[in-house]
Amino acid sequence: MNEFFSLLNATGMTLSLALYSLLVGLFLGILFAIFESLKYRGLRYLIHGWGILLRGLPEILIVFFIYFGSAELFMLLTDGFTINFYLFELPIKYHCNFLQISPFLCAVIALALLYSAYAAQIFRGALKAISFGQRESGEALGLSSFFIFIRLIMPQMWRHALPGLGNQWLILLKDTALVSLISVNDVMLQAKNIAIRTQEPFTWYFIAALIYLFITLISQYLIKCLEIYTTRFERN
């Protein structure tokens, strides 16, 4: 019975990790999509290259880079280093001994970055699907660019982007299993520990699979309800 309670707690950890990553990833995805749609070529190339980098690397590498890279950065800042500007040298040293690496925070950052890289492309496509005439109509009415984006563009952007974002959410749920490798107490890590302790790996991994499947099915149902709600005007 204790094993089932442990898996239940780990399920809560998995859901928390996925939801936090979703919120941060959506925010970053919208920012990246807006920056990539601006007229500044240098900024567009920078954001586009950043997205290619995130989408081109395996997810587990991103998780490892964030987790172990932050530890290396804290060690470097604690030991200190010097930047040579030729005319003068700038020593940099910061005491980070009181800081601790949070596996959960590193996992949220890694998964949010991965989600944002794909969400940005979905948002960018959704923005292109909205006719430019609606922006011109808003300007003709004397509305500000911010008001046009918030009240006219963004509601339609969400409607176009929702199916793609829903698919990425399902992928994000499955990617949370990767963070067990950096000691986040999620479903996979708890199932592994229980399997080792009870010597019943098939049973507990099968239960973990059922948990993921249940969460995925509930998510698909909620996404379908959102799609029906956001397209109710088109059906009418």
N, C-alpha and C positions, 0 to 999 in steps of 0.2 A: 504493500500500500504506500509506503514511503517513496518508492520509485515513481509511482504515478503522480504523487504530489510534486516531486522534483521535476518531472516532465511538464507538469502544469505551470509551475513557476518559470521554467525555461521557455515555455510557449509565450508567456507574458513578456519575457525579455526579447524574444524574437519579434513579436508584434510591436513593441516599443521601438526597437531598433529600426524596423521597416518604416514605421510611421514618421519617426524623426528624420530618417533619411529622405523620405518622400517630401516632407515639408521643405527641408533645406534644398533638396534637388529641384523642386518646382520653382522655388525662388531664384536659384542660380540659373535654371534653364530659361526662365523668362528674361533675365538680365542678359544672358549670352545671346538669345534670339534677337533682342532689341539692339545690342551692340553690333551684331553681325549684319543687321539691316540698315545701319547708319551709313552715311556717305563717306565717313573717314576710312580711307583704304587701309591705312596702317593698323587701325584698331580691328577692322574686319579680318585682316590676315592673321592678326594675333589670336583672336577668338577662334577663327576657323582652324588654325594650327593646333590650338589647345584641345579643341574637340577631336581632331584627328588623332592626337596623341592618346587621349583617354579611350577612344573607341578602338584604337589599334593595339592596345596592350591587354593581356589577359587580366581578368578581374582580380585574381589572386595576387598578381604582381602589384596592382594598385594598393591593395590592402597591406601588403608587406612594406611597400615604399612608405606609406603614411605611418605605419606603426613603428617600424625600425628606423625610418628616416627621422622621425621626431625625436627618438631616443638619441640618435647620433648628433642631431642639432643641439640638443640640450647639453650633451657632453662637450661639444665644440665650444658652445658659449661659456660653459663653466671653466674649461681650460684656458680659453681666451685665444685670440688670433689678431693679426695686424693686417690692415689693408694699406697697400703702398700706392700713394697717389703721385709718386715721383718727387713732387715738391715737398710733400710732408707725408707722414705715416699716421694712420688712425688706428690706435689699439681698441679692440672691442673685447670686453669681458663682462659677463653677467652671471651672477650666482643663481644657478637653477637647482641647487640641491634640494630645495624645499618643494620643487615641482615633481609630480609623479605622472607617469604616462598612463592614461586611462584607455584601456582596450576598447571600451564601449564608445568613447568619444572618437577615437581613431577609426573605428568601424563605421560610425555615422558619417564622418568626413569622407571616407573612401567610397562608401556606397552612394552618398549624395552626389559626389563628383561624377561617378559613373552614370547615375540616373540623369544628372543635368546635361551630360554630353549628348545623350539620345533625346532627351526632352527638348533641348534647344533646337534640334533639327525638326522635331514635330511642331513646335511653336512657330518656327520660321516658315514651314510649309503652310500652317494655318493662317499666318499673316498674309501670305501671298494669295491665299484663296479668297480674301476679302477684297472686293473691288475698290479701286482708288476713288471712285465717285462718291463713296460714303464719307471719305475724309473731306473731299471738296464740298460736300453738302454741309458738313459740320462747320467748315471754315466760312461758308457763305452765311450761316446763321450767327456768325460771330463767336463761336465756341473756341476756347483755347485748345492747344494741342494736347495738353494733359487731360482735359475734360473729354475730348474726342476719343482719346485712347481708352480711358477708363469706362466711359458710358456707351461708346459705340463699337470700338474695335475689340476690346477685351472680351465682352460677353460672346461675340461671334467666334473669336479665336478659341475660346474654351470649347465651344460646340464642335468645331472642326478638329480640335486636338484630342478630344476625350478618348476616342477609340485607341489611338496610338499610345496615349498616356496610360490607359488601362492595361494594355499589353506590357508596357514597360514596368508597371506596378507588379504584375505577375512574375516577371523576370527578377525584379528586385526582391520579392519574397523568397525566391529560390536562391538568390545570391547571398542571402543572409547566412546560409549554411557555411559559407567560406570563412566567416569570422570566428568559427570555432577553432581555427588554426592559430588565432592570437589570444586564445583563452577567454573569449566572451562566452558566458554561460548560457548559450542558446540551446535550441532543441537538439541539434546535432551533437554538441559537446556533451550534453547531459545523457543522451542516448548512448554515446560511446562509453562514458564512464559507467553507466548502469550495465551495459553489455559486458564490459570487462569484469565488473564486480560479480555479476550473476552467471557469467559464462553462457549467456544466451543471446548471442549477437543478432541472429535472424529475427527473433521475437521483438527485440526492442527497436531495431532499425525499421522493422515493419510497422511498429506503432508510431515511430517518428514519421514514416512515410504517410500514414493515415492522417496525422496531425497536419502536415503540409498540404495534403490533398483537401482536407476539410477547410482550411483557411483559404485555399485557392478557389474552391467552389463557392464559398460565401462571397469572396471578392468578385468573382465573375457575376454572381447574381446582383450585387450592389452596382457594379459597373453597368450592367444591362439596364437596371432601373434608372441610373443617371442618364444613360443615352436616350431612353424613352422620354424622360422628363425634359431634356434639353432640346429634343426634336419634336415636341408636341405641337408647336406652331406650324412646322412644315407639314405634319400629317393633316392638320386641319385645313 
